[in-house]
């Protein structure tokens, strides 16, 4: 994933390393918070969801959404 600076105007992203878990979680949280879902990979959101700094209601909604999309769920 490449950093899209469209919604990251207040940080110097030139040295941001998305391979660092804390930077990746910050970036995913930021993209979700501003409503820019286009370049986010669902598996990364799901994997990092518990550690994301996002609205708690949105986090609960996403957990339910991904639980329903789980391959182990036969409904």
N, CA, C and O atoms as a MOPAC input file, in Angstrom:
PM7 MOZYME 1SCF
protein

 N      0.85000 1    -1.17600 1     0.00000 1
 C      0.00000 1     0.00000 1     0.00000 1
 C      0.89400 1     1.23700 1     0.00000 1
 O      1.90900 1     1.30000 1     0.69400 1
 N      0.49200 1     2.19600 1    -0.78400 1
 C      1.22900 1     3.45200 1    -0.88100 1
 C      0.43900 1     4.54900 1    -0.16400 1
 O     -0.79000 1     4.57600 1    -0.23900 1
 N      1.12500 1     5.43500 1     0.51800 1
 C      0.45500 1     6.51200 1     1.24000 1
 C     -0.12200 1     7.51300 1     0.25700 1
 O      0.57400 1     8.02700 1    -0.61800 1
 N     -1.39900 1     7.77400 1     0.42200 1
 C     -2.11500 1     8.76900 1    -0.37600 1
 C     -2.18900 1    10.04000 1     0.46900 1
 O     -2.82400 1    10.04000 1     1.52400 1
 N     -1.56000 1    11.10200 1     0.03000 1
 C     -1.47200 1    12.32500 1     0.82400 1
 C     -2.71900 1    13.19300 1     0.74100 1
 O     -2.75600 1    14.25900 1     1.35600 1
 N     -3.72000 1    12.78200 1     0.01800 1
 C     -4.92700 1    13.59100 1    -0.14800 1
 C     -5.54100 1    13.96800 1     1.20600 1
 O     -5.97700 1    15.10300 1     1.39400 1
 N     -5.57400 1    13.03900 1     2.12600 1
 C     -6.17900 1    13.30100 1     3.43100 1
 C     -5.14500 1    13.33800 1     4.55500 1
 O     -5.50400 1    13.38600 1     5.73200 1
 N     -3.89600 1    13.31700 1     4.20300 1
 C     -2.81200 1    13.35300 1     5.19600 1
 C     -2.02300 1    14.63200 1     4.97100 1
 O     -0.82400 1    14.59400 1     4.69600 1
 N     -2.69100 1    15.74200 1     5.08800 1
 C     -2.08400 1    17.03500 1     4.78900 1
 C     -1.24100 1    17.58800 1     5.93600 1
 O     -0.40000 1    18.46000 1     5.71500 1
 N     -1.45000 1    17.10100 1     7.13900 1
 C     -0.81300 1    17.68700 1     8.31200 1
 C      0.40600 1    16.91100 1     8.80400 1
 O      0.92100 1    17.19600 1     9.88600 1
 N      0.86800 1    15.95100 1     8.03600 1
 C      2.05000 1    15.17600 1     8.40500 1
 C      2.97900 1    15.07400 1     7.20600 1
 O      2.53600 1    15.04800 1     6.05700 1
 N      4.25700 1    15.01800 1     7.48800 1
 C      5.24000 1    14.75600 1     6.44600 1
 C      5.28900 1    13.24600 1     6.26600 1
 O      5.81600 1    12.53100 1     7.11800 1
 N      4.74900 1    12.77100 1     5.17500 1
 C      4.66000 1    11.32900 1     4.95900 1
 C      5.84200 1    10.77100 1     4.16600 1
 O      5.87800 1     9.57500 1     3.87400 1
 N      6.79000 1    11.60600 1     3.82100 1
 C      7.93600 1    11.14900 1     3.03800 1
 C      8.71100 1    10.03300 1     3.74200 1
 O      9.22500 1     9.12200 1     3.09300 1
 N      8.79000 1    10.11200 1     5.05500 1
 C      9.55700 1     9.10600 1     5.78500 1
 C      8.66500 1     8.09000 1     6.50500 1
 O      9.15900 1     7.26500 1     7.27400 1
 N      7.36800 1     8.14800 1     6.25900 1
 C      6.45200 1     7.20900 1     6.91200 1
 C      6.67400 1     5.80300 1     6.35600 1
 O      6.68900 1     5.59600 1     5.14300 1
 N      6.84400 1     4.85600 1     7.25400 1
 C      7.11400 1     3.47600 1     6.86600 1
 C      5.90900 1     2.60900 1     7.24300 1
 O      5.71600 1     2.28200 1     8.41400 1
 N      5.10700 1     2.24200 1     6.24900 1
 C      3.91300 1     1.43200 1     6.51000 1
 C      4.24800 1     0.00400 1     6.90500 1
 O      3.35000 1    -0.77100 1     7.23400 1
 N      5.51400 1    -0.35600 1     6.87900 1
 C      5.92400 1    -1.66800 1     7.36700 1
 C      5.98400 1    -1.70300 1     8.89100 1
 O      6.03300 1    -2.77800 1     9.48900 1
 N      5.97900 1    -0.53800 1     9.51100 1
 C      5.93700 1    -0.45900 1    10.97100 1
 C      4.47200 1    -0.53500 1    11.39300 1
 O      3.65900 1     0.27400 1    10.94600 1
 N      4.12900 1    -1.49600 1    12.24700 1
 C      2.72300 1    -1.70500 1    12.62000 1
 C      2.03100 1    -0.46100 1    13.16100 1
 O      0.86600 1    -0.22100 1    12.84400 1
 N      2.72600 1     0.33400 1    13.97000 1
 C      2.08800 1     1.51700 1    14.54800 1
 C      1.79300 1     2.57800 1    13.48500 1
 O      0.78600 1     3.28000 1    13.57300 1
 N      2.65700 1     2.69300 1    12.49600 1
 C      2.43600 1     3.64400 1    11.39600 1
 C      1.30300 1     3.14700 1    10.51200 1
 O      0.45400 1     3.93700 1    10.10000 1
 N      1.27600 1     1.87600 1    10.21900 1
 C      0.20000 1     1.30400 1     9.41300 1
 C     -1.15000 1     1.49800 1    10.10200 1
 O     -2.12200 1     1.89200 1     9.45800 1
 N     -1.21800 1     1.22400 1    11.41000 1
 C     -2.48300 1     1.40000 1    12.14300 1
 C     -2.91100 1     2.86300 1    12.14800 1
 O     -4.09700 1     3.16200 1    12.00900 1
 N     -1.95500 1     3.77700 1    12.30700 1
 C     -2.28400 1     5.20300 1    12.25600 1
 C     -2.86600 1     5.55500 1    10.89400 1
 O     -3.87200 1     6.25800 1    10.80500 1
 N     -2.23300 1     5.06800 1     9.84200 1
 C     -2.67200 1     5.38600 1     8.47900 1
 C     -4.06800 1     4.81300 1     8.20300 1
 O     -4.92400 1     5.50800 1     7.65500 1
 N     -4.29500 1     3.57800 1     8.57300 1
 C     -5.61400 1     2.97300 1     8.37600 1
 C     -6.66700 1     3.73900 1     9.16200 1
 O     -7.74800 1     4.01700 1     8.64200 1
 N     -6.36300 1     4.08200 1    10.40400 1
 C     -7.30500 1     4.84000 1    11.23500 1
 C     -7.63800 1     6.17600 1    10.59200 1
 O     -8.79700 1     6.58800 1    10.56000 1
 N     -6.63300 1     6.83600 1    10.09100 1
 C     -6.82600 1     8.14000 1     9.46000 1
 C     -7.70200 1     8.02700 1     8.22200 1
 O     -8.62500 1     8.82100 1     8.03500 1
 N     -7.41700 1     7.04600 1     7.38000 1
 C     -8.19800 1     6.84900 1     6.16300 1
 C     -9.65900 1     6.53700 1     6.48900 1
 O    -10.56600 1     7.04600 1     5.83200 1
 N     -9.88100 1     5.71100 1     7.49200 1
 C    -11.25400 1     5.38400 1     7.89300 1
 C    -11.94200 1     6.62400 1     8.44000 1
 O    -13.09600 1     6.88900 1     8.10400 1
 N    -11.25800 1     7.37500 1     9.26500 1
 C    -11.85000 1     8.55400 1     9.90700 1
 C    -12.27900 1     9.62300 1     8.91500 1
 O    -13.25800 1    10.33200 1     9.14700 1
 N    -11.55400 1     9.74200 1     7.81500 1
 C    -11.91900 1    10.75100 1     6.81400 1
 C    -12.81100 1    10.17300 1     5.72100 1
 O    -13.19700 1    10.88400 1     4.79300 1
 N    -13.13900 1     8.89300 1     5.82700 1
 C    -14.05500 1     8.27700 1     4.87700 1
 C    -13.42700 1     7.90800 1     3.54800 1
 O    -14.13400 1     7.79200 1     2.54700 1
 N    -12.13000 1     7.72200 1     3.51400 1
 C    -11.43200 1     7.35800 1     2.28100 1
 C    -11.09200 1     5.87200 1     2.32400 1
 O    -10.00900 1     5.48800 1     2.76500 1
 N    -12.00400 1     5.05900 1     1.87400 1
 C    -11.86900 1     3.60100 1     1.93800 1
 C    -11.28500 1     3.00000 1     0.65900 1
 O    -10.95100 1     1.81600 1     0.63200 1
 N    -11.16100 1     3.79400 1    -0.38600 1
 C    -10.82100 1     3.26400 1    -1.70500 1
 C     -9.55500 1     2.40500 1    -1.74300 1
 O     -9.56500 1     1.32900 1    -2.34100 1
 N     -8.49900 1     2.84700 1    -1.13400 1
 C     -7.23900 1     2.10800 1    -1.25000 1
 C     -6.96800 1     1.18100 1    -0.06300 1
 O     -5.90200 1     0.57100 1     0.02100 1
 N     -7.92100 1     1.07900 1     0.84300 1
 C     -7.71500 1     0.20600 1     2.00100 1
 C     -8.04500 1    -1.24300 1     1.65600 1
 O     -9.04400 1    -1.53400 1     0.99900 1
 N     -7.19800 1    -2.12100 1     2.10700 1
 C     -7.42700 1    -3.54900 1     1.90100 1
 C     -8.20400 1    -4.08700 1     3.09600 1
 O     -7.80500 1    -3.88700 1     4.24300 1
 N     -9.30200 1    -4.76400 1     2.82800 1
 C    -10.17900 1    -5.26700 1     3.88500 1
 C     -9.42000 1    -6.14900 1     4.87200 1
 O     -9.66800 1    -6.08500 1     6.07600 1
 N     -8.50300 1    -6.96700 1     4.37300 1
 C     -7.76000 1    -7.85700 1     5.27200 1
 C     -6.88600 1    -7.07300 1     6.25600 1
 O     -6.71300 1    -7.50000 1     7.39800 1
 N     -6.33400 1    -5.93200 1     5.82700 1
 C     -5.52700 1    -5.10500 1     6.73800 1
 C     -6.39900 1    -4.42900 1     7.79100 1
 O     -6.02000 1    -4.32800 1     8.95700 1
 N     -7.56700 1    -3.96900 1     7.36500 1
 C     -8.48900 1    -3.34700 1     8.32100 1
 C     -8.89800 1    -4.37800 1     9.35700 1
 O     -8.83200 1    -4.11800 1    10.55800 1
 N     -9.32100 1    -5.54600 1     8.89400 1
 C     -9.77600 1    -6.60600 1     9.79700 1
 C     -8.66300 1    -7.03800 1    10.76400 1
 O     -8.90000 1    -7.19600 1    11.96100 1
 N     -7.47700 1    -7.22100 1    10.24300 1
 C     -6.34200 1    -7.67700 1    11.06100 1
 C     -5.98100 1    -6.66900 1    12.14900 1
 O     -5.59900 1    -7.06100 1    13.25200 1
 N     -6.09800 1    -5.37500 1    11.85000 1
 C     -5.67600 1    -4.32600 1    12.78300 1
 C     -6.82900 1    -3.66100 1    13.53600 1
 O     -6.60800 1    -2.72400 1    14.30400 1
 N     -8.03500 1    -4.13100 1    13.32400 1
 C     -9.21900 1    -3.44400 1    13.83000 1
 C     -9.18300 1    -3.18500 1    15.32900 1
 O     -9.53400 1    -2.08900 1    15.76400 1
 N     -8.77300 1    -4.15100 1    16.12400 1
 C     -8.76600 1    -3.96100 1    17.57700 1
 C     -7.83300 1    -2.85300 1    18.03600 1
 O     -8.06500 1    -2.24300 1    19.08000 1
 N     -6.78700 1    -2.58500 1    17.27500 1
 C     -5.80700 1    -1.58000 1    17.66200 1
 C     -6.02100 1    -0.22700 1    16.98400 1
 O     -5.25500 1     0.70300 1    17.23400 1
 N     -7.03200 1    -0.09100 1    16.14100 1
 C     -7.25100 1     1.17300 1    15.44000 1
 C     -7.84800 1     2.22900 1    16.36200 1
 O     -8.66900 1     1.93100 1    17.22900 1
 N     -7.41900 1     3.45700 1    16.15600 1
 C     -7.94800 1     4.60200 1    16.90700 1
 C     -9.06300 1     5.23500 1    16.08300 1
 O     -8.86800 1     6.24800 1    15.41000 1
 N    -10.23400 1     4.61100 1    16.15500 1
 C    -11.39700 1     5.11500 1    15.42800 1
 C    -12.58300 1     5.18500 1    16.38700 1
 O    -12.51800 1     4.69500 1    17.51500 1
 N    -13.64400 1     5.79100 1    15.92600 1
 C    -14.85700 1     5.91200 1    16.71700 1
 C    -15.28100 1     4.52000 1    17.20800 1
 O    -15.36200 1     3.58600 1    16.41000 1
 N    -15.55100 1     4.37300 1    18.51300 1
 C    -15.90600 1     3.05800 1    19.06500 1
 C    -17.15900 1     2.44900 1    18.42300 1
 O    -17.23600 1     1.23300 1    18.24900 1
 N    -18.11500 1     3.27000 1    18.07900 1
 C    -19.32600 1     2.75300 1    17.43000 1
 C    -18.98800 1     2.20200 1    16.05100 1
 O    -19.47700 1     1.13800 1    15.67100 1
 N    -18.16400 1     2.90800 1    15.30900 1
 C    -17.73000 1     2.44300 1    13.99800 1
 C    -16.93000 1     1.15200 1    14.14000 1
 O    -17.07600 1     0.23900 1    13.32700 1
 N    -16.09900 1     1.07100 1    15.15400 1
 C    -15.29500 1    -0.13500 1    15.37700 1
 C    -16.20700 1    -1.33900 1    15.63600 1
 O    -15.97600 1    -2.41900 1    15.09200 1
 N    -17.24200 1    -1.15600 1    16.46300 1
 C    -18.18600 1    -2.25600 1    16.72000 1
 C    -18.90600 1    -2.66700 1    15.43500 1
 O    -19.08500 1    -3.85500 1    15.16900 1
 N    -19.31200 1    -1.68500 1    14.64900 1
 C    -19.99300 1    -1.96600 1    13.39700 1
 C    -19.09200 1    -2.76300 1    12.45200 1
 O    -19.53400 1    -3.72900 1    11.83000 1
 N    -17.83700 1    -2.35600 1    12.35000 1
 C    -16.90500 1    -3.06000 1    11.48000 1
 C    -16.63600 1    -4.48200 1    11.97300 1
 O    -16.50000 1    -5.40100 1    11.16600 1
 N    -16.55800 1    -4.66500 1    13.27800 1
 C    -16.36100 1    -6.01400 1    13.82300 1
 C    -17.53700 1    -6.91000 1    13.44000 1
 O    -17.33900 1    -8.06200 1    13.05300 1
 N    -18.74900 1    -6.39100 1    13.54700 1
 C    -19.92900 1    -7.17200 1    13.15800 1
 C    -19.91300 1    -7.46000 1    11.66100 1
 O    -20.22100 1    -8.57200 1    11.23000 1
 N    -19.55600 1    -6.46100 1    10.88200 1
 C    -19.49800 1    -6.62700 1     9.42900 1
 C    -18.51400 1    -7.73200 1     9.04900 1
 O    -18.84700 1    -8.62700 1     8.27200 1
 N    -17.30800 1    -7.66500 1     9.59800 1
 C    -16.30200 1    -8.66200 1     9.25000 1
 C    -16.64500 1   -10.03500 1     9.81300 1
 O    -16.27700 1   -11.04800 1     9.21800 1
 N    -17.34100 1   -10.09400 1    10.94200 1
 C    -17.77700 1   -11.38400 1    11.48200 1
 C    -18.77600 1   -12.04100 1    10.53500 1
 O    -18.75000 1   -13.25900 1    10.35700 1
 N    -19.65400 1   -11.24800 1     9.92900 1
 C    -20.63400 1   -11.78000 1     8.98300 1
 C    -19.97400 1   -12.21300 1     7.67900 1
 O    -20.44900 1   -13.13900 1     7.02100 1
 N    -18.88600 1   -11.55100 1     7.30500 1
 C    -18.17900 1   -11.86200 1     6.05100 1
 C    -17.18800 1   -13.01400 1     6.22500 1
 O    -16.58100 1   -13.46800 1     5.25500 1
 N    -17.02800 1   -13.48100 1     7.45300 1
 C    -16.05900 1   -14.52600 1     7.73900 1
 C    -16.38700 1   -15.81400 1     6.96900 1
 O    -17.55100 1   -16.20700 1     6.89600 1
 N    -15.37900 1   -16.46900 1     6.39900 1
 C    -15.62200 1   -17.69800 1     5.65600 1
 C    -16.16800 1   -18.83000 1     6.54000 1
 O    -16.76200 1   -19.77800 1     6.02600 1
 N    -15.97500 1   -18.74200 1     7.85100 1
 C    -16.49100 1   -19.77500 1     8.74000 1
 C    -17.96600 1   -19.55900 1     9.05400 1
 O    -18.61400 1   -20.44200 1     9.61500 1
 N    -18.49900 1   -18.40100 1     8.70000 1
 C    -19.90900 1   -18.11200 1     8.92200 1
 C    -20.69400 1   -18.57900 1     7.69800 1
 O    -20.46600 1   -18.09000 1     6.59100 1
 N    -21.60500 1   -19.51000 1     7.89100 1
 C    -22.33600 1   -20.09700 1     6.76600 1
 C    -23.64300 1   -19.40000 1     6.45100 1
 O    -24.44200 1   -19.93900 1     5.68500 1
 N    -23.89500 1   -18.22800 1     7.00600 1
 C    -25.16400 1   -17.56100 1     6.70900 1
 C    -25.08900 1   -16.67200 1     5.51000 1
 O    -26.08300 1   -16.04600 1     5.14300 1

